[in-house]
Amino acid sequence: MKLDGQKWRIQTSHVRLGKQVYRVVRPARPMRHAPLHTTSWSGAELCLDKPAAVELACAWWLAARSPRTLLHLPLRESPRDCGTWAKRRRLDLLLLHHSLVFPPSRWKEVRARAKDWQPHTITLPTRPFREIKPDEIERTYWREHRDNLRSTIAAETLIITGSRPAFELESDGIAKLAQEAPPDIAAQPDVHACTELDIAGIWHGLHIEICQTHR
């Protein structure tokens, strides 16, 4: 499925805590199959069906370009029967720009106060994920990891924070999973379609794959 021009229906809410107002965005409907779990080897795994892979790509694109937004994917609402993963700790996913300087300890309260949701639709542009140049990858290293994604867990949520370049540098695998995995799976049903994201705070990274039983 091509991401060019892809439409994604979302809901938005504005939450005030003291003097700060937070804009919260979530999918208009729960993602049908997208359980996110911690692993026994200090990593995290996200198992998607094909529509959820497209929604994740849309969310990743929006997170990179919306620095004033808390982008919440309530993945604990997804089905719990994903093979042997059913007994593992389930998490939501929250994506946000580091310029917000958002304290993870506030997330539980913000999530509880989010209401009066307003519907919106975003449309991805042509070629939504730009090609990253080699010098940009080198620059993230020499900037003392300033443009690397970082993570923490709070209120049963994996919170991923970074700059726009940080999200863009990890977008290639997500885009390929949404666009290239479906035809690959159609040609070879047993193929293992996955990507690995390098995120500080997750010792073995975030492993994202297309679920074998929900294709």
KATA-V730936 format. One record per run of one state. SS is the DSSP state (H for helix, E for strand, - for the rest). FROM is the first residue (numbers start at 1). LEN is the number of residues. If there is no record, write none. Layout:
ss:SS from:FROM len:LEN
ss:SS from:FROM len:LEN
This chain:
ss:- from:1 len:6
ss:E from:7 len:11
ss:- from:18 len:2
ss:E from:20 len:8
ss:- from:28 len:6
ss:E from:34 len:5
ss:- from:39 len:5
ss:E from:44 len:5
ss:- from:49 len:1
ss:H from:50 len:16
ss:- from:66 len:3
ss:E from:69 len:5
ss:- from:74 len:1
ss:H from:75 len:3
ss:- from:78 len:5
ss:H from:83 len:5
ss:- from:88 len:2
ss:E from:90 len:8
ss:H from:98 len:3
ss:- from:101 len:3
ss:H from:104 len:10
ss:- from:114 len:4
ss:E from:118 len:6
ss:- from:124 len:10
ss:H from:134 len:9
ss:- from:143 len:7
ss:E from:150 len:5
ss:- from:155 len:2
ss:E from:157 len:6
ss:- from:163 len:1
ss:H from:164 len:6
ss:- from:170 len:1
ss:H from:171 len:9
ss:- from:180 len:1
ss:H from:181 len:7
ss:- from:188 len:6
ss:E from:194 len:4
ss:- from:198 len:2
ss:E from:200 len:1
ss:- from:201 len:5
ss:E from:206 len:5
ss:- from:211 len:5
